[in-house]
Structure formats: C-alpha cells, structure tokens
Amino acid sequence: MTMDLEPFKKLIKQRCGLILEGLGEEKLATVLAQRLIVTKFGNSAEYYFHLQESSDEFQDLVNLLTINETYFFREIEQLHLLTERLVPRLLMQREDSQPLRILSAGCSSGEEPFSLVMALCEKYGDDVSSLFSFIGGDIDTQALAKARSGCYNEFSFRGVATEIKARYFDHDGWAYRLKDKIRNRVEFLEMNLFAEEFPAALHGCDIIFFRNVSIYFDTPTRRIIQQNLASLLKNTGYLVIGTAETIANDLGVLSLIEEDGLFYFSKGQISAPVPAGVPVFDFSRYVPSTVAVAEQSYIAELPSVQCSPPVVPSLPPEECVAPLVEPSNPCFSIEEVQQYCCEKRYDEAMALIAMLLEQKPGEASLLLLRAHIQFNRKEFEQAEASARQALETDPWSIDAFVLLGLAAKWRDLVKEAVSWFKQAVYARHECWLARYYLADLYRAGGESDKARREYRGVLQLLSLEAVPDHGIKVLPLAVVHSELRFLCEHQLGKLGDQQRIARRN
Ligand SMILES: C[S@@+](CC[C@H](N)C(=O)[O-])C[C@H]1O[C@@H](n2cnc3c(N)ncnc32)[C@H](O)[C@@H]1O
C-alpha cells in the first residue's frame, strides 16, 4: 500500500526546488493519494508518467503542496526598513522619473505585496502610483487567484489597527475587500523562483521581498534562487529576506548589510546611507496631512507567538453576518474553519478551532475538524484522540467512525480500520464512502468475495438517481461520485467480477 515517493520528490525538486522531507513528505503522500483518485490513474507509476508529460497536472500537484501561510504587515520592522531607509535612499539616487519597481517573490495570496503598498501609501499618499510599481510572484496559481481577488478574512490580519483596515478595506460580513486603489496597484504573475528564465516584467527590480520562502529549499537551491533574484535586481537593488532566514541566506551572492539592527542584502555598495532620524529625502512632500501621524499605527499589536492562537481583534457584532457558533465569538463560524480546511490553511484553522473550543469545550464538529487536520498532517494518533473525543458528545457520528477508520487504515491497523468502517455502515447503511474503504481493505487482505460485495454495494448506491447522503456532516471531503464509481468498476474488473463482465457483454 506504500507508494514510492522518491521519483515524485526528485521531479518536484528538479522543477521547482522544493524539498519534501518530514512533514513535507507526509503531505506529498496524502496529496498523491488524492490525485490518484481524481485523475483515475490505477497506480502511482502511471500517474508519475502522466505528471511528467502534463504541465497542468504538475501545476495542480504543486498548488496542493505549497504552504501559503501569510498575513498583512508580517514582520512590521522590515516594512519600516522599506519606508524609512531603502525607499528614501533609492528615490534619492534615481536618475530618472521611472517608478521604483518592488517585487514580492513568493507572495502567496497577496498579503505581503499589498502590505508594501499600504505601508508606502501611509508615507507617500497618492504619489504611490507614480513613485512605485508593485509585482507579486508565486508558483501557486490558486494563491495568485486569491491575491488578484483582493478578498480576505479576519485571519489575514492578526493585529492590524482598525483604522488601517477601515482605510484600505471594505468590510462585508466576514470578508474584507481591498479597495481598488490598493488592489489595482499590484500586478500578480506566475513565477517559479527556480526557473532558468524569467518574464521581462520581473527584471529591473529595485527591491525584492523574499520572505518565509527560502525555508523550503536546501542550501544549493537557495544559492541558485538567490542568484536568480540577484539577476532580477538593478545594480543598486536590495533583497529583503525574513529576519529568521537572513543568516542562512548569507551565501556570498549579495552583500549582507545591517542597518538599525535589521539585515538585508544589497547588490551594490551603499553609497549614501540615510542617517537615522534625519530624512535626506524630503518626505514631507509625500506625506499627506491626514496620514502623517499614522506612520507607526498600521499595526496595533504584533502577534507574540505565531503558532499559538493569534490575538484576534474583536469586531462590533453588528459587523458580522456569518453564521455564529457562539454569541461571545460573533465573527467566527464552523463554516469558516471548514473553508480554511478546504484551502489547506491548517495553522489558521487550528488556531480558530482552539479559540472556539475554549468557548464550547467538547463541541463535536470542532473536534472532528481538528481530527481531520491532524489526519491530513498524518498525526494519526492525535487524529484518533480527537475523533474519539467527538464520539463522547456524539456517539453516532459517522464522521468520527470514518475518520477513525482512516486513521487506523493509514497505520496498517487493518482489523481496527475494518471495525470502524463497519460501525459507520451499521449506523448508516448508505454510507457508501465507508463501504468503499471497507471494500479496499477486503481486497488488500485477499478477501475477494467480501470486496466484490462492497464495491457492488457502492456502485448500486452511487447509481441511484438521487445518490443517498453518506451521513458525513462536518468533514470537508470532496469525493466525486463518478470518480468513485470508476474506481469501483476498475477494482471489480481486476477482481474478475463475472456478474458485471457478463452484464457488459
Ligand atoms: C509561506 S508563503 C510566504 C508568503 C509571504 N512571502 C510571507 O512572508 O508572508 C511561501 C510561498 O512561497 C511560494 N513558493 C514556494 N516555492 C516556490 C517557487 N519555486 N517559486 C515561487 N514561489 C514559490 C509558495 O507557493 C508560497 O505561497
């Protein structure tokens, strides 16, 4: 049942530099299992062959593997470095009136490049449009689609001052839509940092932000990527890397500079340092009076520990229209957690779940979503514990039975897995998903008759005009009926299902 991941890891590293070890490898296994079902390839070798040939499939796979964690005004001190040091110096040095070109490389869903725009708007007001051009580049086309939409929810903020939100976003229920004057400032482009060539639009950058991306590459790959980024910079350009990553990226490609206790890389020599506190460039021309005092205020509070439940600023209840889980938590709903799960934003989902569980300990749906995330992270024991906890509140939860079955199946605890799937079927005969897993387990264990019986049962249920509800209420499982039907047919064919063969002939 185990898949040889090595060829996939190699191909992905070769094409986009990503190293998939540890959790990354576990994620690869989960994602490949999903893709095998969706693409209907019988085995991983066939799928691998297809993956090599099809750029669309490769893109779909990469989209599922990337980690898109980001939020507005992340590492605020580096934004101050931008507005107070790098930009003034470059504006002072420039010899023409061309806008400074600023790239966010690995921009994910856009929070970083839009933060750069907002930070500079705070300083330069409407002149931002003539002084700067902004590009966001990422390999993940889904993240780029979200970035282009400019639509976010509370979790993209984590402590941004209310007045900044009000100034740059339209708030509509749970959604925060960036105002067009900010959204239209950034051009988003597909970009593979590990590519051999880059589109012309990415060349000639004055500043590149490349933060929280290099951690996914090994040192030789980092060096190649840094050389690529250096080639996109003008000779006077700067590269800003996440604070925790800077030292690991001091690879002799660009010069490491320290200024105001912050590090960044420079392509050329710094000829005209901007003395602290004395603006060499005349900022006042660019600071509209209405925002002049707001310079320090776009972050109300920095999150202290990223992984613990973030400080979520509460909104007045009348601003929220999303379904409520709990009156004292007016802005967050289970649907939102489910949405995060669908978008693979597990850290945010977990933080929200932890917060909601404090309000409603033992809430089965939250525990199940937690189990779902743990399962997807291959933390099978934790997933099992969460699902069992859910059963304490809801002893007939089909979601819990199926999850427990899957967690056991992945640990090769076949008897246990069979027993959980059987429980699901006992509680709900029409649970075709549990029956499908049962069939698979029987087939793998050489119990062909039982396997055939279950595959046929699933086919029967899925062939009904109105496919019966499988009883799974909370878990965001995306199973396409036609694909599952195909798999059953396929397995029955391999098992030599005489009944079906006869019926077909
Ligand atoms: C954790 S996010 C960082 C987002 C943002 N820079 C920040 O600091 O908040 C990492 C991003 O790097 C992107 N990425 C990973 N490998 C890439 C590659 N080879 N080329 C371009 N982008 C890549 C991922 O798709 C993901 O969106």
The ligand as a Gaussian input file, in Angstrom:
#p B3LYP/6-31G(d) Opt

LIG

0 1
 C        4.881000      30.783000       3.455000
 S        4.500000      31.602000       1.959000
 C        5.262000      33.161000       2.206000
 C        4.332000      34.303000       1.869000
 C        4.905000      35.685000       2.113000
 N        6.131000      35.904000       1.425000
 C        5.075000      35.965000       3.580000
 O        6.190000      36.075000       4.051000
 O        4.061000      36.095000       4.282000
 C        5.601000      30.763000       0.827000
 C        5.209000      30.942000      -0.634000
 O        6.306000      30.572000      -1.462000
 C        5.792000      30.011000      -2.646000
 N        6.803000      29.205000      -3.348000
 C        7.340000      28.019000      -2.961000
 N        8.197000      27.578000      -3.894000
 C        8.211000      28.489000      -4.880000
 C        8.922000      28.596000      -6.114000
 N        9.766000      27.655000      -6.533000
 N        8.686000      29.673000      -6.884000
 C        7.820000      30.636000      -6.486000
 N        7.119000      30.584000      -5.332000
 C        7.327000      29.536000      -4.530000
 C        4.605000      29.195000      -2.153000
 O        3.684000      28.927000      -3.176000
 C        4.035000      30.069000      -1.046000
 O        2.961000      30.830000      -1.481000

